[in-house]
């Protein structure tokens, strides 16, 4: 793996493979850290992560130096601060549909007037063992801020959202876009056109472009849209696929007479 940090590689456009983690168990962080994946993203929006289990998972990830993102439940200042202070490499913020929301998210994720509240006593800052200047420099180098484009309004405003200082990348949500368009197909032409529009904006403003991918086979087509960071399925999908394969393989055997 490259010695460059995740933020550098993501913005540079390296091909990165990650996954969503839905099960709030730190043991799975240990296992996935051995997989060769570039990162994982704890899905605190759609999975049952409370503060304690989120904290435990991030403690293991930090100890293993395994990049870990958190998709926060909402774009509030409190949820962003909670994730970053606990040790997240960055945050994925759902439903960013306006440049004003993007600006708020970026400000709340960065130190400065009106921004992320400073404390040196938590895990991410080293539990009061480091100087303020070092902690601030770490934030500038490491912290990743990703805005999810999931509504037609976000697609319409994507150029201004992508131009927002402090936003490192855009995550297009094909499922939510399909639902908003009254569709049931994430690969429908309307959704793909929206994804192309987002891709143009990310390239124009030098931001990372990413999305959910159901499997690796979908990677090449998504890459043609400019996507270089892939959140591939989840650990639940991997377990289910593996279990189905085992069951099908053994059930196909004919019993001896």
N, C-alpha and C positions, 0 to 999 in steps of 0.2 A: 504494500500500500504506500502511496505517496506520503512523504513527510510533511507536505503542505496541509494546512488545516482544512476542515470541511467547508468553511465559508469561502476560502480562496478557490478551492476546486469547484465548488458549486457555481460561483459567479463566472469563473473561467470557462465553464461549459464542458467540463469533464463528464464522461458518462458515469453516473453514480447509481448504485443499486441499493435501495433500502426497502423497508416494509413497515406497515403499521403493526403495532403490538396492542392487542385487545384484552389480553388476560393480565390482570394486575398481580404478577408474580415475579419477584426479582430473579428467581432461578432461570426463568426464560431469557432474561437479559444476559445472564452468564452463557447460556447455550448459544444464543444468537450472536454473541460477540466472537464466537469461534467459527462463524459461518462464512466469513469473507465479505459479508455485506458492509457497505460503507457507513451505514447509520440505521437506526431504528427511530420510529416516531410513536410515542405513547399516545393513544387516542383517547384523551380525556373528554372529548366531545361526545363520543358515541359508546364508550365502554365504562365499566364501573370503577374508575380510579378515584379513590378518596385521597385526602392529603397525605395520610400515612403511607399508603401503598405507592403513591406516586413518588414520595420521598425515598422509600426503600429501593425502588427500581433505579432511581437516578443516583443513589449512593453507590450502587454496584457498577453502574455505567461509568461514573467518574473514576472509581477505583481502577477499572479496567482500561481507562482512556478510550472508551468506545463512544463515539459521537451519538448523542441522544437528543431528539427534538420532542416537543410536546405540542400536540394539537389541543389548544386550550378550549374549554367549553364555550367561551364567548370572548369577544375582544375587549373586555373590561380591563382597566388598569390593574385591578386586584388580581385577576387570574394570570395576567402576564407576569406581574411581579412574583407571584407565588412560584410559577414554573422556573423562572430564571434564577431566583434566589436559591431554589432547591438543587440547582445544578444543571439545568437544561442548556445544551449548546445553542438552542434557538427555539423559537415558537412559530407554530403554524396557526394563523388566526382565521377562523371561518367568517364567511359572509362580509367581505370587504367590498362594498359596492360603490363607494364614493371616494374621491381624493381626500376629503376631510377625514373620513374614517382611517384611511391609510396613513395620513399625517399623525393622527392620534396614536395609532398602533406603533408607528416608528418612534415617536417621542417617548411613549411609555416604556419602550424597550431599551432606550438609551439613557445614559446619565446626562444630566443637564437641567437647566431651569425648567420646571414643569414636567420633567421626565421621570425616569426610573428613580425611585427613592434609594438613597445610598445607605448601605449597612455593610460593615466589614466582618460581621460575626456569624455569617451563614456559610454553608458548604461551598458555594460557588466562589466566595471570596477567600476561602481558606481559614475560616473560623478565627478571624482576628489575628492572623499570623503574618499578614502582608500589608505593605504600605498602600495608601489610597492611590498614589500615582500608578502603581503596578496593577491594581484592580481596574482602574479606568482604562489602562492600556489593554488589558485582557479583553474588556468589553469591545473596544474598537476592533480588535483583531479577530475575536472568536464569535461574538453573538450574531446569530442569523435571524432575520425577520422576514417571514414569508406571509404574503397576503393571499387568501383564497378568493378566486373569482368564481362565483357560483350562481349569480343572477344575471339576467339580461342587462340590468342597469350597470353592473360591474363591467360587462363587456363594452357597453357604450362609453364608459368613462375610463377604459383601461389605459389609454395613453397617459392621462393625468395621473392615474394610480401608479403606473410603472415609472413615471418621472419623479415620484416622491422620494426625497432624500431620506435614507435610513431604511427603506424597503429593499431587501436584497434579492428577492425573487417572487414570482407569482405562481401559485398553484391553481390550475384550472380544475374545477370540479365537474366532470362530465355528467355524473348522475344527477346532481342538483340542477344543472343547466337543462338536462333533458326534461326533468319534472316541471321546471319553470316554463318550458316551451310546450308543455302538454304532451310530451312524448314518453315512450317507454324504452327507447333505444339510445344508449350512450354514444353509438356510432352514427346516429342519424345525421343527414347533411347539415341541418341547422346547428347541431352541436359542433360538428367538425368545422363549420365556417366560423363559429365563435372561437374555437380553439386556434384557428389560423389568425384571427384578429389579435388574440392575446399574444401569440407568437411574434407577430410583427412588432408589437409594442415592447416586448421584452428585449428583442434584438436591437431595436432603435435606442433604448435607454440602457443597454448593457446589464440587464438583470437576468438572473437565472430563471429558467422555465421548467416547470415540473408538473406532474399529474399522477393520478392513480392509474396503475396498470393491472389488469386482472391476472396477467401471466407474462412470461418472457416473450412468448410468440407475438404479443402485441407491440413489443418494443420498436421494431424497425419502422412500422407505420407511424407510430407516435413520434419517433425521432425525425421523420420527414416534416413534421409540423414545427420542429425546432426544440422539442422537449429533450432534455439531457439528464434530468434527475427523475428517477422512477421510484414511486412508492408501490411496490409490487405486492398486491394482495395483503395477507396478514398471516401471523403464526397460526391462527385458527384454520385458515384455508390450507396451509401446509399440512397440519395435523390431519385434517379431514381427508385430504387427497391421499396422504400416505396410508391412512387406515382403510380407505376404500380400496386402494390397490392391494393391500394385504388380504382383505376379505374376499375380493374378487378372485385373486390368485388361488387361494385355498379352496374356495367354493367351486372353482372350475374343475377340481380334481374329482375323478370318479372313484367311489369307494370300491375296495376290493370285494370280490364275491366271497 
